[in-house]
Amino acid sequence: MVAEPADPVVARLCRLCERAVSSLSAVGAGLSVVAQNNQFSLLAAADPASERLEELQLVLGEGPCIDAAAARRPALIADLGQVEPTRWPVYADAVRDAGIGAIFAFPLQIGAAQLGVLDLFRAEPGPLSGSELRHAFDLADEAVTILLDGQEQRSAKRSSDDVMAGPVELFQAQGMVMIQVGGTLTEAMARIRAHAYAEDRRLIDVAREILGHDLRFDSDQ
């Protein structure tokens, strides 16, 4: 039995990958995050085999994970046997040799903020059904929430000097972003949190930049 990761965020994401495997008839699932320099790093996987499949994409710089992040839309590869040899010249053969017939990659993002990618590996070729696709999107949304929650907790630990000022300024910034994007307060906060995560910054610092008119969000971000 594999020990649970010490980091609570990683542990939650590993459990999410495990649920993805069991609920979507898959043999593996992995999640990679995007750093500020657009470099990927493996964060969570359902098991060691999934970890190897996920990490291989990052080592080679090719695969559905890379494509989904670059295009900012899912890469749904229902049959790896139909992939053009020039698309992933090394990765496709490697995963087929590992017994994988299909891969589905879902970008984790809010607006312009790119957080990472959730990958699902299946042994048999074939597309996801409508209900399976909806469930996969729900899992991707849950992964985004876990990542943002983790960033917010780290931000809070670094922000003891802003305990009193923080909430007021954050609420003010939230109202400004709501008007900018033409959405709800919830959507505005999600944009702020996603930007803070992507830039590895404290929420209070992002809020102050918004209030100072040094940062604004567009409705199409």
C-alpha atoms as an extended CHARMM CRD file, in Angstrom:
* protein
*
       221  EXT
         1         1  MET       CA              0.0000000000        0.0000000000        0.0000000000  PROA      1               0.0000000000
         2         2  VAL       CA              1.3970000000        3.4010000000       -1.0770000000  PROA      2               0.0000000000
         3         3  ALA       CA              1.7280000000        5.9400000000        1.7420000000  PROA      3               0.0000000000
         4         4  GLU       CA             -0.4350000000        9.0440000000        1.4160000000  PROA      4               0.0000000000
         5         5  PRO       CA              1.5360000000       12.1870000000        0.4590000000  PROA      5               0.0000000000
         6         6  ALA       CA              2.3570000000       14.4980000000        3.3610000000  PROA      6               0.0000000000
         7         7  ASP       CA              1.1220000000       17.5720000000        1.4870000000  PROA      7               0.0000000000
         8         8  PRO       CA             -2.6810000000       17.6900000000        1.9950000000  PROA      8               0.0000000000
         9         9  VAL       CA             -3.2750000000       19.2650000000       -1.4290000000  PROA      9               0.0000000000
        10        10  VAL       CA             -1.2900000000       16.5450000000       -3.2050000000  PROA      10              0.0000000000
        11        11  ALA       CA             -3.0850000000       13.9010000000       -1.1320000000  PROA      11              0.0000000000
        12        12  ARG       CA             -6.4930000000       15.2640000000       -2.1770000000  PROA      12              0.0000000000
        13        13  LEU       CA             -5.4500000000       15.3340000000       -5.8180000000  PROA      13              0.0000000000
        14        14  CYS       CA             -4.1350000000       11.7680000000       -5.6570000000  PROA      14              0.0000000000
        15        15  ARG       CA             -7.4800000000       10.6560000000       -4.2590000000  PROA      15              0.0000000000
        16        16  LEU       CA             -9.2250000000       12.5400000000       -7.0620000000  PROA      16              0.0000000000
        17        17  CYS       CA             -7.0900000000       10.6620000000       -9.6040000000  PROA      17              0.0000000000
        18        18  GLU       CA             -8.0180000000        7.3870000000       -7.9260000000  PROA      18              0.0000000000
        19        19  ARG       CA            -11.7080000000        8.2940000000       -8.1710000000  PROA      19              0.0000000000
        20        20  ALA       CA            -11.2560000000        9.1850000000      -11.8320000000  PROA      20              0.0000000000
        21        21  VAL       CA             -9.8800000000        5.7130000000      -12.4990000000  PROA      21              0.0000000000
        22        22  SER       CA            -12.6630000000        3.8880000000      -10.6540000000  PROA      22              0.0000000000
        23        23  SER       CA            -15.5390000000        6.0140000000      -11.9400000000  PROA      23              0.0000000000
        24        24  LEU       CA            -14.4690000000        6.2760000000      -15.5840000000  PROA      24              0.0000000000
        25        25  SER       CA            -13.3490000000        2.7010000000      -16.2810000000  PROA      25              0.0000000000
        26        26  ALA       CA             -9.7480000000        3.7920000000      -16.6720000000  PROA      26              0.0000000000
        27        27  VAL       CA             -6.4260000000        2.1730000000      -15.8360000000  PROA      27              0.0000000000
        28        28  GLY       CA             -4.7070000000        5.3760000000      -14.8050000000  PROA      28              0.0000000000
        29        29  ALA       CA             -4.9700000000        9.1040000000      -14.1490000000  PROA      29              0.0000000000
        30        30  GLY       CA             -2.4510000000       11.8470000000      -13.4870000000  PROA      30              0.0000000000
        31        31  LEU       CA             -2.3540000000       15.5750000000      -12.8870000000  PROA      31              0.0000000000
        32        32  SER       CA              0.4120000000       17.9900000000      -13.8460000000  PROA      32              0.0000000000
        33        33  VAL       CA              0.6420000000       21.6900000000      -13.0380000000  PROA      33              0.0000000000
        34        34  VAL       CA              2.0520000000       24.5840000000      -15.0430000000  PROA      34              0.0000000000
        35        35  ALA       CA              4.6540000000       26.8180000000      -13.4110000000  PROA      35              0.0000000000
        36        36  GLN       CA              5.1980000000       30.5250000000      -14.0940000000  PROA      36              0.0000000000
        37        37  ASN       CA              7.7500000000       29.7580000000      -16.8070000000  PROA      37              0.0000000000
        38        38  ASN       CA              5.2500000000       27.4820000000      -18.5950000000  PROA      38              0.0000000000
        39        39  GLN       CA              7.1550000000       24.4160000000      -17.4650000000  PROA      39              0.0000000000
        40        40  PHE       CA              5.1390000000       21.3900000000      -16.3510000000  PROA      40              0.0000000000
        41        41  SER       CA              5.6510000000       19.3910000000      -13.2040000000  PROA      41              0.0000000000
        42        42  LEU       CA              3.9190000000       16.2240000000      -12.0500000000  PROA      42              0.0000000000
        43        43  LEU       CA              1.8280000000       16.7930000000       -8.9390000000  PROA      43              0.0000000000
        44        44  ALA       CA             -0.4380000000       13.7640000000       -8.4580000000  PROA      44              0.0000000000
        45        45  ALA       CA             -1.2330000000       10.3450000000       -9.8920000000  PROA      45              0.0000000000
        46        46  ALA       CA             -3.5290000000        7.4440000000       -9.1200000000  PROA      46              0.0000000000
        47        47  ASP       CA             -0.6650000000        4.9450000000       -8.8520000000  PROA      47              0.0000000000
        48        48  PRO       CA              2.9990000000        4.4560000000       -9.8310000000  PROA      48              0.0000000000
        49        49  ALA       CA              2.0940000000        3.2760000000      -13.3390000000  PROA      49              0.0000000000
        50        50  SER       CA              0.0310000000        6.4340000000      -13.9330000000  PROA      50              0.0000000000
        51        51  GLU       CA              2.8850000000        8.5060000000      -12.5820000000  PROA      51              0.0000000000
        52        52  ARG       CA              5.2650000000        7.0380000000      -15.1760000000  PROA      52              0.0000000000
        53        53  LEU       CA              2.8020000000        7.6450000000      -18.0360000000  PROA      53              0.0000000000
        54        54  GLU       CA              2.2030000000       11.2210000000      -16.9100000000  PROA      54              0.0000000000
        55        55  GLU       CA              5.8280000000       12.0560000000      -16.2910000000  PROA      55              0.0000000000
        56        56  LEU       CA              6.9090000000       10.6790000000      -19.6640000000  PROA      56              0.0000000000
        57        57  GLN       CA              4.9610000000       13.4670000000      -21.3810000000  PROA      57              0.0000000000
        58        58  LEU       CA              6.8070000000       16.0730000000      -19.3400000000  PROA      58              0.0000000000
        59        59  VAL       CA             10.1960000000       14.4900000000      -20.0650000000  PROA      59              0.0000000000
        60        60  LEU       CA              9.5600000000       14.2170000000      -23.8110000000  PROA      60              0.0000000000
        61        61  GLY       CA              7.6580000000       17.4910000000      -24.1550000000  PROA      61              0.0000000000
        62        62  GLU       CA              4.9120000000       15.8260000000      -26.1850000000  PROA      62              0.0000000000
        63        63  GLY       CA              1.5590000000       14.1740000000      -25.5870000000  PROA      63              0.0000000000
        64        64  PRO       CA             -2.1010000000       15.0480000000      -24.8910000000  PROA      64              0.0000000000
        65        65  CYS       CA             -1.2100000000       16.9080000000      -21.6910000000  PROA      65              0.0000000000
        66        66  ILE       CA              1.0770000000       19.3040000000      -23.5790000000  PROA      66              0.0000000000
        67        67  ASP       CA             -1.4370000000       19.7560000000      -26.3970000000  PROA      67              0.0000000000
        68        68  ALA       CA             -4.3890000000       20.3910000000      -24.0760000000  PROA      68              0.0000000000
        69        69  ALA       CA             -2.4820000000       23.0800000000      -22.1900000000  PROA      69              0.0000000000
        70        70  ALA       CA             -1.2640000000       24.7780000000      -25.3600000000  PROA      70              0.0000000000
        71        71  ALA       CA             -4.6880000000       24.7790000000      -27.0510000000  PROA      71              0.0000000000
        72        72  ARG       CA             -6.5820000000       25.4860000000      -23.7890000000  PROA      72              0.0000000000
        73        73  ARG       CA             -9.1240000000       22.8140000000      -24.6730000000  PROA      73              0.0000000000
        74        74  PRO       CA             -9.4450000000       19.0640000000      -24.0350000000  PROA      74              0.0000000000
        75        75  ALA       CA             -7.3500000000       16.6490000000      -26.0720000000  PROA      75              0.0000000000
        76        76  LEU       CA             -9.6040000000       13.6100000000      -26.4840000000  PROA      76              0.0000000000
        77        77  ILE       CA             -7.6420000000       10.7690000000      -28.0640000000  PROA      77              0.0000000000
        78        78  ALA       CA            -10.1100000000        7.9040000000      -28.3530000000  PROA      78              0.0000000000
        79        79  ASP       CA             -7.7160000000        5.6520000000      -30.2900000000  PROA      79              0.0000000000
        80        80  LEU       CA             -3.9520000000        6.0320000000      -29.9770000000  PROA      80              0.0000000000
        81        81  GLY       CA             -3.5760000000        3.6830000000      -32.9270000000  PROA      81              0.0000000000
        82        82  GLN       CA             -5.0090000000        6.4090000000      -35.1750000000  PROA      82              0.0000000000
        83        83  VAL       CA             -2.5810000000        9.1190000000      -34.0600000000  PROA      83              0.0000000000
        84        84  GLU       CA             -0.3170000000       10.3890000000      -36.8470000000  PROA      84              0.0000000000
        85        85  PRO       CA              3.2970000000        9.2220000000      -36.2860000000  PROA      85              0.0000000000
        86        86  THR       CA              4.5520000000       12.8030000000      -36.5230000000  PROA      86              0.0000000000
        87        87  ARG       CA              2.2490000000       14.1150000000      -33.7780000000  PROA      87              0.0000000000
        88        88  TRP       CA              3.9430000000       12.4010000000      -30.8200000000  PROA      88              0.0000000000
        89        89  PRO       CA              6.7910000000       10.4430000000      -32.4250000000  PROA      89              0.0000000000
        90        90  VAL       CA              8.0640000000        8.9530000000      -29.1600000000  PROA      90              0.0000000000
        91        91  TYR       CA              5.2510000000        9.2280000000      -26.6240000000  PROA      91              0.0000000000
        92        92  ALA       CA              2.5250000000        7.5010000000      -28.6700000000  PROA      92              0.0000000000
        93        93  ASP       CA              4.5690000000        4.3360000000      -29.1720000000  PROA      93              0.0000000000
        94        94  ALA       CA              5.6830000000        4.3120000000      -25.5500000000  PROA      94              0.0000000000
        95        95  VAL       CA              2.1710000000        4.4430000000      -24.1060000000  PROA      95              0.0000000000
        96        96  ARG       CA              0.8320000000        1.9280000000      -26.6140000000  PROA      96              0.0000000000
        97        97  ASP       CA              3.6200000000       -0.4310000000      -25.5570000000  PROA      97              0.0000000000
        98        98  ALA       CA              2.4530000000        0.1360000000      -21.9570000000  PROA      98              0.0000000000
        99        99  GLY       CA             -1.0180000000       -1.1210000000      -22.8800000000  PROA      99              0.0000000000
       100       100  ILE       CA             -2.7800000000        2.2280000000      -23.2680000000  PROA      100             0.0000000000
       101       101  GLY       CA             -5.3520000000        2.5720000000      -26.0460000000  PROA      101             0.0000000000
       102       102  ALA       CA             -6.8790000000        5.9750000000      -25.3120000000  PROA      102             0.0000000000
       103       103  ILE       CA             -5.9760000000        9.1690000000      -23.4290000000  PROA      103             0.0000000000
       104       104  PHE       CA             -8.1750000000       12.0960000000      -22.4760000000  PROA      104             0.0000000000
       105       105  ALA       CA             -6.5760000000       15.3340000000      -21.2600000000  PROA      105             0.0000000000
       106       106  PHE       CA             -8.5470000000       18.1370000000      -19.5980000000  PROA      106             0.0000000000
       107       107  PRO       CA             -6.9530000000       21.5690000000      -19.0300000000  PROA      107             0.0000000000
       108       108  LEU       CA             -7.3840000000       23.0810000000      -15.5560000000  PROA      108             0.0000000000
       109       109  GLN       CA             -7.9490000000       26.7760000000      -16.0190000000  PROA      109             0.0000000000
       110       110  ILE       CA            -10.0290000000       29.8030000000      -15.1000000000  PROA      110             0.0000000000
       111       111  GLY       CA            -10.1200000000       32.6130000000      -17.6230000000  PROA      111             0.0000000000
       112       112  ALA       CA             -6.5640000000       33.3270000000      -18.7380000000  PROA      112             0.0000000000
       113       113  ALA       CA             -5.0040000000       31.5160000000      -15.7790000000  PROA      113             0.0000000000
       114       114  GLN       CA             -3.5970000000       28.1090000000      -16.7340000000  PROA      114             0.0000000000
       115       115  LEU       CA             -3.2220000000       25.8230000000      -13.7090000000  PROA      115             0.0000000000
       116       116  GLY       CA             -2.4930000000       22.4030000000      -15.1760000000  PROA      116             0.0000000000
       117       117  VAL       CA             -3.9560000000       19.3450000000      -16.8940000000  PROA      117             0.0000000000
       118       118  LEU       CA             -5.8190000000       16.2520000000      -15.6990000000  PROA      118             0.0000000000
       119       119  ASP       CA             -5.0960000000       13.1330000000      -17.8020000000  PROA      119             0.0000000000
       120       120  LEU       CA             -7.1240000000        9.9400000000      -17.9880000000  PROA      120             0.0000000000
       121       121  PHE       CA             -5.6380000000        6.7170000000      -19.4080000000  PROA      121             0.0000000000
       122       122  ARG       CA             -7.7160000000        3.8240000000      -20.7520000000  PROA      122             0.0000000000
       123       123  ALA       CA             -6.5720000000        0.4160000000      -21.9370000000  PROA      123             0.0000000000
       124       124  GLU       CA             -9.2240000000       -0.0400000000      -24.6180000000  PROA      124             0.0000000000
       125       125  PRO       CA             -9.7280000000        2.4150000000      -27.4950000000  PROA      125             0.0000000000
       126       126  GLY       CA            -13.0620000000        4.2000000000      -27.6090000000  PROA      126             0.0000000000
       127       127  PRO       CA            -14.5610000000        7.6130000000      -26.8440000000  PROA      127             0.0000000000
       128       128  LEU       CA            -15.9840000000        8.7690000000      -23.5360000000  PROA      128             0.0000000000
       129       129  SER       CA            -19.7650000000        8.7060000000      -23.4070000000  PROA      129             0.0000000000
       130       130  GLY       CA            -21.6890000000       11.9100000000      -22.8030000000  PROA      130             0.0000000000
       131       131  SER       CA            -22.1580000000       11.1570000000      -19.1170000000  PROA      131             0.0000000000
       132       132  GLU       CA            -18.5030000000       10.1390000000      -18.7380000000  PROA      132             0.0000000000
       133       133  LEU       CA            -17.3770000000       13.3590000000      -20.3870000000  PROA      133             0.0000000000
       134       134  ARG       CA            -19.5460000000       15.4270000000      -18.0410000000  PROA      134             0.0000000000
       135       135  HSD       CA            -18.1240000000       13.5620000000      -15.0550000000  PROA      135             0.0000000000
       136       136  ALA       CA            -14.5760000000       14.1450000000      -16.2980000000  PROA      136             0.0000000000
       137       137  PHE       CA            -15.2660000000       17.8810000000      -16.5550000000  PROA      137             0.0000000000
       138       138  ASP       CA            -16.6660000000       17.8200000000      -13.0130000000  PROA      138             0.0000000000
       139       139  LEU       CA            -13.4670000000       16.1740000000      -11.7730000000  PROA      139             0.0000000000
       140       140  ALA       CA            -11.3930000000       18.7860000000      -13.5960000000  PROA      140             0.0000000000
       141       141  ASP       CA            -13.4030000000       21.5520000000      -11.9110000000  PROA      141             0.0000000000
       142       142  GLU       CA            -12.8750000000       19.8720000000       -8.5510000000  PROA      142             0.0000000000
       143       143  ALA       CA             -9.1310000000       19.7120000000       -9.2050000000  PROA      143             0.0000000000
       144       144  VAL       CA             -9.1040000000       23.4550000000       -9.9190000000  PROA      144             0.0000000000
       145       145  THR       CA            -10.8560000000       24.1100000000       -6.6150000000  PROA      145             0.0000000000
       146       146  ILE       CA             -8.3470000000       21.9620000000       -4.7130000000  PROA      146             0.0000000000
       147       147  LEU       CA             -5.4080000000       23.7560000000       -6.3250000000  PROA      147             0.0000000000
       148       148  LEU       CA             -6.8370000000       27.1850000000       -5.5590000000  PROA      148             0.0000000000
       149       149  ASP       CA             -7.7070000000       26.2190000000       -1.9970000000  PROA      149             0.0000000000
       150       150  GLY       CA             -4.1430000000       25.0760000000       -1.4740000000  PROA      150             0.0000000000
       151       151  GLN       CA             -2.7370000000       28.3020000000       -2.8620000000  PROA      151             0.0000000000
       152       152  GLU       CA             -5.0640000000       30.3510000000       -0.6710000000  PROA      152             0.0000000000
       153       153  GLN       CA             -3.9800000000       28.4460000000        2.4460000000  PROA      153             0.0000000000
       154       154  ARG       CA             -0.3210000000       29.0620000000        1.6270000000  PROA      154             0.0000000000
       155       155  SER       CA             -1.1050000000       32.7080000000        0.9790000000  PROA      155             0.0000000000
       156       156  ALA       CA             -2.8380000000       33.0050000000        4.3400000000  PROA      156             0.0000000000
       157       157  LYS       CA              0.2100000000       31.6240000000        6.1470000000  PROA      157             0.0000000000
       158       158  ARG       CA              2.3440000000       34.3340000000        4.5520000000  PROA      158             0.0000000000
       159       159  SER       CA             -0.1500000000       37.1100000000        5.3150000000  PROA      159             0.0000000000
       160       160  SER       CA             -0.3520000000       37.3980000000        9.1000000000  PROA      160             0.0000000000
       161       161  ASP       CA              0.3970000000       41.1200000000        8.8590000000  PROA      161             0.0000000000
       162       162  ASP       CA             -2.6510000000       41.6460000000        6.6480000000  PROA      162             0.0000000000
       163       163  VAL       CA             -5.2790000000       39.9000000000        8.7910000000  PROA      163             0.0000000000
       164       164  MET       CA             -7.3680000000       43.0180000000        9.3910000000  PROA      164             0.0000000000
       165       165  ALA       CA             -6.8860000000       44.8160000000        6.0680000000  PROA      165             0.0000000000
       166       166  GLY       CA             -7.0930000000       41.7300000000        3.8620000000  PROA      166             0.0000000000
       167       167  PRO       CA            -10.8220000000       40.9330000000        3.8580000000  PROA      167             0.0000000000
       168       168  VAL       CA            -11.9600000000       44.5130000000        3.1900000000  PROA      168             0.0000000000
       169       169  GLU       CA             -9.5530000000       45.0410000000        0.3100000000  PROA      169             0.0000000000
       170       170  LEU       CA            -10.2990000000       41.6070000000       -1.1230000000  PROA      170             0.0000000000
       171       171  PHE       CA            -14.0500000000       42.2560000000       -1.0790000000  PROA      171             0.0000000000
       172       172  GLN       CA            -13.5230000000       45.6290000000       -2.7630000000  PROA      172             0.0000000000
       173       173  ALA       CA            -11.3540000000       44.0330000000       -5.4540000000  PROA      173             0.0000000000
       174       174  GLN       CA            -13.9310000000       41.2840000000       -5.9170000000  PROA      174             0.0000000000
       175       175  GLY       CA            -16.6040000000       43.8920000000       -6.6550000000  PROA      175             0.0000000000
       176       176  MET       CA            -14.3750000000       45.6320000000       -9.1910000000  PROA      176             0.0000000000
       177       177  VAL       CA            -13.5830000000       42.3810000000      -10.9970000000  PROA      177             0.0000000000
       178       178  MET       CA            -17.2710000000       41.4050000000      -11.0330000000  PROA      178             0.0000000000
       179       179  ILE       CA            -17.9920000000       44.6020000000      -12.9970000000  PROA      179             0.0000000000
       180       180  GLN       CA            -14.9900000000       44.1030000000      -15.2850000000  PROA      180             0.0000000000
       181       181  VAL       CA            -15.9110000000       40.5490000000      -16.3160000000  PROA      181             0.0000000000
       182       182  GLY       CA            -19.6780000000       41.0630000000      -16.2400000000  PROA      182             0.0000000000
       183       183  GLY       CA            -20.1810000000       38.0400000000      -14.0290000000  PROA      183             0.0000000000
       184       184  THR       CA            -21.0650000000       37.1630000000      -10.4650000000  PROA      184             0.0000000000
       185       185  LEU       CA            -19.1410000000       37.7500000000       -7.2510000000  PROA      185             0.0000000000
       186       186  THR       CA            -18.2960000000       34.0440000000       -7.2120000000  PROA      186             0.0000000000
       187       187  GLU       CA            -16.8650000000       34.2160000000      -10.7340000000  PROA      187             0.0000000000
       188       188  ALA       CA            -14.8940000000       37.3330000000       -9.8140000000  PROA      188             0.0000000000
       189       189  MET       CA            -13.3120000000       35.6320000000       -6.8030000000  PROA      189             0.0000000000
       190       190  ALA       CA            -12.4580000000       32.5940000000       -8.9300000000  PROA      190             0.0000000000
       191       191  ARG       CA            -10.6300000000       34.8840000000      -11.3870000000  PROA      191             0.0000000000
       192       192  ILE       CA             -8.6940000000       36.5630000000       -8.5770000000  PROA      192             0.0000000000
       193       193  ARG       CA             -7.7560000000       33.2600000000       -6.9560000000  PROA      193             0.0000000000
       194       194  ALA       CA             -6.7060000000       31.7500000000      -10.2890000000  PROA      194             0.0000000000
       195       195  HSD       CA             -4.4950000000       34.7330000000      -11.0730000000  PROA      195             0.0000000000
       196       196  ALA       CA             -2.8830000000       34.5280000000       -7.6350000000  PROA      196             0.0000000000
       197       197  TYR       CA             -2.2490000000       30.8150000000       -8.1380000000  PROA      197             0.0000000000
       198       198  ALA       CA             -0.7960000000       31.2300000000      -11.6260000000  PROA      198             0.0000000000
       199       199  GLU       CA              1.5180000000       34.0230000000      -10.4870000000  PROA      199             0.0000000000
       200       200  ASP       CA              2.3110000000       32.4340000000       -7.0890000000  PROA      200             0.0000000000
       201       201  ARG       CA              1.2900000000       35.6090000000       -5.2910000000  PROA      201             0.0000000000
       202       202  ARG       CA             -0.6750000000       36.4200000000       -2.1440000000  PROA      202             0.0000000000
       203       203  LEU       CA             -4.3630000000       37.1710000000       -2.6100000000  PROA      203             0.0000000000
       204       204  ILE       CA             -4.0080000000       40.4530000000       -0.7350000000  PROA      204             0.0000000000
       205       205  ASP       CA             -1.2430000000       41.5990000000       -3.0920000000  PROA      205             0.0000000000
       206       206  VAL       CA             -3.3770000000       40.7820000000       -6.1400000000  PROA      206             0.0000000000
       207       207  ALA       CA             -6.3400000000       42.5960000000       -4.5580000000  PROA      207             0.0000000000
       208       208  ARG       CA             -4.2310000000       45.7090000000       -3.9460000000  PROA      208             0.0000000000
       209       209  GLU       CA             -3.0160000000       45.6640000000       -7.5430000000  PROA      209             0.0000000000
       210       210  ILE       CA             -6.6450000000       45.5390000000       -8.7080000000  PROA      210             0.0000000000
       211       211  LEU       CA             -7.6240000000       48.4000000000       -6.4010000000  PROA      211             0.0000000000
       212       212  GLY       CA             -4.6660000000       50.4200000000       -7.6630000000  PROA      212             0.0000000000
       213       213  HSD       CA             -5.8630000000       49.8910000000      -11.2660000000  PROA      213             0.0000000000
       214       214  ASP       CA             -2.6140000000       48.1220000000      -12.1050000000  PROA      214             0.0000000000
       215       215  LEU       CA             -4.4600000000       44.8850000000      -12.9000000000  PROA      215             0.0000000000
       216       216  ARG       CA             -7.7920000000       44.3740000000      -14.5740000000  PROA      216             0.0000000000
       217       217  PHE       CA             -9.6660000000       41.3830000000      -15.9460000000  PROA      217             0.0000000000
       218       218  ASP       CA            -11.4830000000       41.2830000000      -19.2830000000  PROA      218             0.0000000000
       219       219  SER       CA            -14.7200000000       39.4190000000      -19.8670000000  PROA      219             0.0000000000
       220       220  ASP       CA            -13.0770000000       37.1610000000      -22.4660000000  PROA      220             0.0000000000
       221       221  GLN       CA            -10.0670000000       36.1650000000      -20.3310000000  PROA      221             0.0000000000
